[in-house]
């Protein structure tokens, strides 16, 4: 079919009405089948649609589908009457309408029972210290808040247990149990057990603080990414809140009993097998054990076990034990162990800009007259939505709101200056919003010039899009049926924002490179792209990208994917992504800041390119995790002064290079704590020390006196302690390397980097044992590791007192010579 006719197949003149579809020779069969299916599976637009309410808070506006204190729910904010049923009914009503936000204004809400939050529903208060739930029931077997329906959220709430006692602690279940959820701005004043993540997949926990008695946060399992930031436990939260809730301070006896109990029983973070989790700020001041890494005793887990990810400000003693093979042979990257990172300015959480008008009159519901969008996935809603956007632009800005539904778009949309196009999704929704609020892109198929053709949504200066998912009903789900489309979203000026977005099956994602987009904000995005994910360039200055992830999962797990799709089709879809997907591309831009940028199994994770001789400069990327690169994790073709602080990466196979640097890259590229999967990523240093700097973790052995039973000239023991990847200790087989730690410390992990980092693979040190001693005379073996022919290896050991640590290489390289670039021992 010619391109012109294929575009016409989805145009408005051929698809009139919601269910009666006039046949036309130019209508593509796939589109007809899809629309008929939509009529069957899409929820009918309820006649009693919940009217949205615009709520203005500090630094943010939100659109509430239900205000729980208003009729018909009438939740009591005084704390006198039980508000459980009223709040739960509001949650149920919003869930029944497809998702959205239930708002609780400042006040106290008595909860005699428990609350369950449905799929794509957010329970939102006025702030963790302004909106409080009073848990009045005695201990039972249910969490106070259940957020396991996926894509749910709890935000801006404090929680106080009226029956809890510091003198006689009551063993309550977890306050919040969640799965694939967002938990933000929460204060747990006196929880026995705080938060349990049934799986840490796709979670975001941001500013969770309080007092917990037994467990602060438990995250025993995940096979997907997650983010946490600013989690802190301390008995001071209960102590300081007691006068407001109990009318008097805690007694000296109660304070003493509280401290005694938590110092005997509290585990601040109980974590287990985690595939890519970020901890950026954690502490548990009054805990028996701030951080514990162990297997979940109640769950069968395969033999790959460990905590993979990145940590910063991860405070407190840590116990790692109960291992099977240590997480594919490598550990999490710990920025705290890198002294050079401490002086770097850590980015604050980004604030999403607001429309230029936020008064109640500036809210437009596109389903109301005169716009009357259908939102049923069948009728063409392009004119309705664009007319509403234009109307908001003419009055100086505002929010154009899409209630839950599916909105079919047949021509590109333009969001005017000062306007936000907004759906009902709360903050940070991820992966699969299923029927909540979808824009269906029915234009641009088989674009001749997808990089430059008009995007589905264009944001003018100081305009944004938020809280929706974007899907393409005519995009194929097999590699042989992939169609090029233009970008889903394009910025066209400074101050644009893109937040809380799901890209179900975009060919190209977000374009911030066709036009200069200073101070752009991208926050909370998860999606599938088959080409570029986010591209930044055109001289953009001061952009911020935070909490984003790309993988093929959103497409293959989506409501759009045909259930009967053969596995071979899915495999070919994944193979296409393997060969073409590039989540993050940076050209001519400067002062770009990234936090928590993630991706799974693209061709290239990061690509730094030249645009007309100019490239990315003076930019930093924090706490980034990249799983299974097919070609390379970082491809540096151009750029200058790029920093990665906290970097974790794995590879697809032995042909993957984690870092490729061209001669045109000026450098420096600086890494502050890198953690690389050793068994599948090659590590050749094919670049100069002027181009790339490694600031690896400082260990207990750093700046200590190293000795060896033998050394070759020019490769003395100190060369394994100089943090220089181009130098190494070398000795004949059968020798050992030893370090005096200066005093007896507790050792819980040891790492080596062999000279394979700079040399041929045959030169790698392959297997080694760690021996420890307190007196320097009697040594015992406490652990073994193998590099499996790669450059690095890491292995935890049972926490063990040691002053002297000795590395005994049991299997050197093919030429029977030991070469060790670095020998690091960690502990406290």
C-alpha positions, -999 to +999 in steps of 0.1 A: +000+000+000+015+034-009+024+056+021-002+082+013-030+056+014-016+040+046-018+073+063-053+078+051-063+045+065-064+060+100-076+095+091-108+110+106-127+110+073-127+072+073-135+066+109-167+084+120-188+075+150-180+052+179-192+018+168-206+022+132-176+020+110-183+029+073-163+006+051-139+022+027-114+006+003-086+026+019-092+014+054-065-010+065-077-044+078-055-042+109-070-009+120-106-022+115-098-053+135-082-032+163-112-008+165-137-037+167-116-052+194-115-019+212-153-018+212-152-051+230-124-047+255-125-010+263-144+001+293-175+021+284-172+058+292-192+060+324-222+084+322-214+095+358-178+103+351-160+117+381-156+155+377-119+165+381-108+190+407-076+211+404-057+212+437-028+236+442-001+226+466+033+240+473+053+238+441+028+215+425-007+212+412-026+179+409-059+169+393-080+148+417-106+124+405-121+124+440-118+146+470-126+122+498-139+148+522-165+160+496-199+144+489-207+116+483-178+102+503-177+127+532-146+114+550-142+131+584-109+150+586-112+157+623-101+123+635-134+117+655-154+095+631-141+064+614-131+074+578-121+040+565-153+033+546-155+067+531-119+067+519-121+032+506-153+040+486-135+069+470-106+046+461-130+020+447-149+046+427-117+060+411-105+025+403-138+017+387-135+047+365-100+036+353-077+052+378-067+086+391-060+105+423-080+104+456-071+135+475-071+138+513-068+174+525-049+184+556-064+168+587-065+136+607-084+106+594-094+078+618-088+044+602-105+016+622-098-010+594-075-011+564-073+004+529-067-012+496-055+009+466-064-003+431-046-004+399-035+031+387-050+048+418-030+073+439-040+081+475-026+116+479-025+138+511-014+173+517+020+163+530+035+138+554+031+162+583-002+177+573-024+147+564-024+119+590-040+085+591-048+075+627-046+037+628-069+027+657-073-011+653-054-036+674-027-057+656-042-080+630-029-098+599-034-072+572-013-042+563-028-008+570-024+001+533-023-025+505-008-012+473-002-045+455-026-040+426+003-025+405+008+011+394-007+024+427+007+051+448+006+067+483+019+102+487+019+130+512+007+110+543+017+106+579+006+074+598+002+072+636-008+041+655-030+052+684-025+018+703+012+015+699+033+017+730+070+024+735+070+006+768+051-025+755+055-026+717+026-042+698+035-064+668+016-049+640+019-061+604+036-039+578+021-004+575+023-006+537+027-036+515+033-027+478+042-040+444+052-018+414+041+012+434+051+048+442+055+058+478+065+094+483+065+119+512+055+095+539+061+097+577+057+066+597+056+080+632+055+047+652+052+017+630+062-017+642+069-028+606+072-001+580+071-010+543+073-043+526+079-045+488+065-078+477+087-072+447+107-041+442+099-041+405+092-007+390+089+009+425+098+045+435+102+054+472+110+090+477+113+106+512+101+079+535+110+087+571+099+078+606+102+054+635+100+016+630+105-010+657+112-042+639+117-037+602+120-004+584+119-014+548+119-050+534+128-056+497+137-092+493+131-098+456+130-080+423+138-089+387+133-054+374+146-019+383+135+003+411+145+036+428+147+047+464+157+081+476+158+097+511+148+069+534+156+076+571+145+058+603+151+073+637+133+072+671+133+110+670+102+110+648+081+093+674+096+113+702+090+146+684+054+137+673+042+124+707+031+157+722+009+165+691-008+131+691-008+121+728-009+155+744+023+150+763+059+141+756+071+105+760+084+098+795+120+092+802+111+055+808+093+052+774+122+069+756+146+045+772+125+014+764+120+026+728+158+029+723+164-004+740+139-022+718+150-009+685+187-013+693+179-050+700+154-057+672+153-032+644+167-040+609+165-007+590+167-022+555+162-060+550+172-066+513+178-097+492+180-107+456+176-074+438+181-068+401+191-032+399+179-011+428+191+024+437+195+036+473+203+073+472+202+083+509+194+058+536+200+057+574+186+039+604+200+057+634+187+035+663+188+001+647+203-032+658+214-036+622+209-007+598+213-028+566+210-066+562+215-084+529+202-120+530+180-145+512+143-144+518+138-174+541+102-177+530+108-177+493+125-201+470+150-182+449+173-195+422+210-198+428+219-163+416+216-142+447+228-107+457+221-070+457+229-054+423+226-017+419+240+016+431+241+032+466+250+067+479+247+080+514+240+044+524+247+048+561+252+023+588+269-011+595+259-037+570+257-075+572+259-096+541+254-133+545+235-164+533+249-164+498+248-185+468+270-173+440+274-136+445+252-117+420+267-128+388+302-121+403+298-084+411+284-062+438+265-029+440+284+003+432+290+022+464+296+060+459+303+064+497+336+046+492+348+072+467+363+102+484+365+122+452+327+120+449+320+137+482+327+172+469+304+168+438+271+187+441+244+161+444+213+170+424+181+178+443+149+161+432+136+179+402+104+200+404+081+196+374+071+231+362+035+242+363+012+257+337+012+295+336-023+295+351-033+272+380-066+287+391-097+265+391-111+282+360-080+272+340-089+235+341-105+221+310-120+186+309-119+176+272-150+153+277-172+183+286-189+205+261-180+222+238-151+198+233-169+166+240-140+141+234-153+106+234-123+088+250-136+054+238-107+046+215-129+045+184-141+081+177-115+106+165-107+129+194-081+150+176-102+181+170-117+180+205-083+179+222-066+204+200-095+229+204-093+226+241-055+231+240-059+262+218-086+276+242-062+272+272-034+289+252-056+318+243-063+326+280-027+325+290-023+288+300-039+261+320-045+224+323-062+204+296-073+172+313-080+138+298-101+117+321-095+079+320-101+066+285-086+060+252-082+090+229-077+084+192-055+110+175-052+112+137-032+144+134-003+157+155-012+177+186+004+211+195+004+221+232+006+259+233+028+280+256+019+278+293-004+248+289-002+213+303-019+183+286-026+160+316-040+126+322-052+110+355-020+090+363-004+100+396+034+105+400+058+080+386+036+055+370+055+027+353+052+001+327+016-009+322-013+015+329-039-007+313-069+013+303-062+043+325-055+070+300-041+063+266-034+086+236-036+063+205-013+075+178-031+069+145-010+091+123+026+090+110+027+054+102+056+045+078+070+080+080+094+088+053+115+109+077+107+097+112+135+118+128+121+151+114+084+145+106+060+162+130+058+145+164+026+131+177+027+158+205+047+190+202+053+211+233+058+248+228+079+269+251+069+263+288+044+236+280+041+201+292+025+167+291+019+146+321+001+115+335-007+096+302+004+067+282+010+068+245+004+037+223+003+030+186-025+006+176-010-001+142+025-008+153+036-044+149+045-068+177+069-088+156+102-078+140+088-083+105+060-059+111+077-029+127+067+005+112+086+037+115+067+066+132+079+101+141+088+110+177+060+106+203+069+139+220+090+168+208+101+200+227+099+233+208+114+257+232+127+263+267+111+251+299+092+221+285+083+192+307+074+155+303+064+136+334+046+105+346+045+090+310+043+055+297+054+049+261+038+016+252+053+009+218+069+040+204+092+039+174+109+071+186+104+085+221+112+121+231+130+146+209+148+175+227+173+179+199+153+193+169+150+226+188+168+242+216+151+232+249+168+249+278+159+238+313+138+209+300+125+184+326+118+147+320+107+128+351+091+094+358+090+078+324+089+041+315+086+028+280+094+007+250+112+024+221+125+008+189+150+036+181+160+066+201+144+069+235+154+104+247+175+126+224+190+159+237+208+185+216+204+217+195+224+236+221+201+229+250+214+241+284+204+230+319+181+201+313+172+175+339+162+139+334+151+118+363+138+083+370+134+070+335+136+035+321+134+018+287+129-019+280+109-040+257+086-050+286+060-023+283+052-033+248+051-071+253+033-068+286+008-042+274-030-044+270-024-039+233-003-070+226-024-097+210-027-125+235-023-152+209+009-138+196+034-166+189+065-166+209+085-164+178+069-131+170+079-118+205+114-130+200+117-112+167+103-080+183+130-083+210+156-090+184+146-057+166+150-038+198+184-055+204+196-042+171+181-007+170+171+007+205+192+035+219+176+049+251+198+079+257+214+101+230+232+133+238+245+157+212+251+194+214+240+202+250+256+214+283+249+213+320+226+183+316+218+164+348+206+129+350+195+108+380+183+072+379+185+067+342+179+030+334+175+007+305+173-030+298+187-047+267+190-021+240+217-020+214+235+010+229+225+025+263+242+058+260+254+074+228+273+107+229+274+122+194+286+153+175+261+177+161+277+201+136+310+197+154+295+204+189+288+178+216+276+173+252+297+191+278+298+197+315+271+171+323+267+146+351+247+115+355+239+100+389+229+066+401+224+050+367+219+013+360+221-004+326+213-040+322+223-062+293+237-040+266+239-058+233+266-037+216+279-013+242+267+005+274+285+037+266+295+048+232+315+080+234+319+094+199+321+130+210+319+151+242+338+168+270+337+168+308+311+140+314+307+124+348+289+092+360+285+090+397+273+056+407+274+033+376+262-003+373+262-023+340+258-057+326+263-071+291+245-094+267+275-117+258+312-116+255+310-094+224+296-066+245+319-037+253+308-017+283+328+013+271+338+024+236+356+057+231+365+072+198+396+094+192+373+124+187+361+123+223+379+150+241+374+138+276+376+135+304+349+109+310+350+104+348+335+074+367+330+076+405+323+040+416+317+016+387+303-019+391+305-040+360+294-076+354+327-094+349+316-125+330+299-110+300+314-075+295+348-070+279+370-045+295+398-034+271+412+001+278+414+012+242+415+048+253+439+071+270+441+081+306+434+117+294+401+106+280+388+084+309+394+086+346+384+059+371+377+069+407+371+035+421+361+027+456+387+032+483+389-001+503+404-011+537+436-018+518+440+016+501+470+035+513+482+006+534+515-011+531+514-040+506+539-068+505+543-099+484+562-131+485+577-121+451+574-094+424+587-088+390+607-056+383+584-026+376+554-044+390+558-041+428+530-048+453+522-010+455+510-012+419+480-031+431+471-002+455+475+029+434+440+030+419+455+032+384+441+007+359+471+009+337+495-006+364+496-039+382+514-063+405+531-091+387+547-123+400+554-159+390+526-184+399+526-196+435+530-162+451+508-141+473+500-105+479+494-092+515+482-060+531+485-049+568+453-030+576+469-013+605+444-025+630+418-053+634+387-045+613+357-065+601+361-078+566+330-087+546+340-086+509+370-087+486+375-077+450+402-080+424+408-065+390+432-085+370+455-071+344+431-082+317+417-047+320+447-035+300+461-067+285+451-098+265+425-121+280+451-148+284+468-127+310+439-126+334+442-140+369+414-165+370+409-178+406+420-166+440+415-172+477+413-147+506+432-155+538+429-134+569+449-132+602+447-112+634+483-117+645+501-120+611+511-156+618+481-178+617+460-174+585+427-190+576+409-191+542+376-172+544+365-170+507+373-178+471+365-161+438+369-167+402+371-142+373+359-167+347+384-152+323+372-116+328+388-086+344+370-081+377+355-103+404+338-096+437+329-120+465+313-114+500+327-133+529+312-140+563+320-108+584+354-117+599+379-099+621+412-093+603+442-071+605+462-089+578+446-099+545+464-121+519+454-128+483+465-162+472+461-167+434+453-203+428+449-201+390+469-175+371+467-167+335+476-189+306+513-180+307+514-190+344+521-155+356+500-136+382+489-101+372+466-082+396+456-046+388+439-040+422+433-060+454+405-045+475+390-056+508+359-040+522+342-039+556+341-017+587 
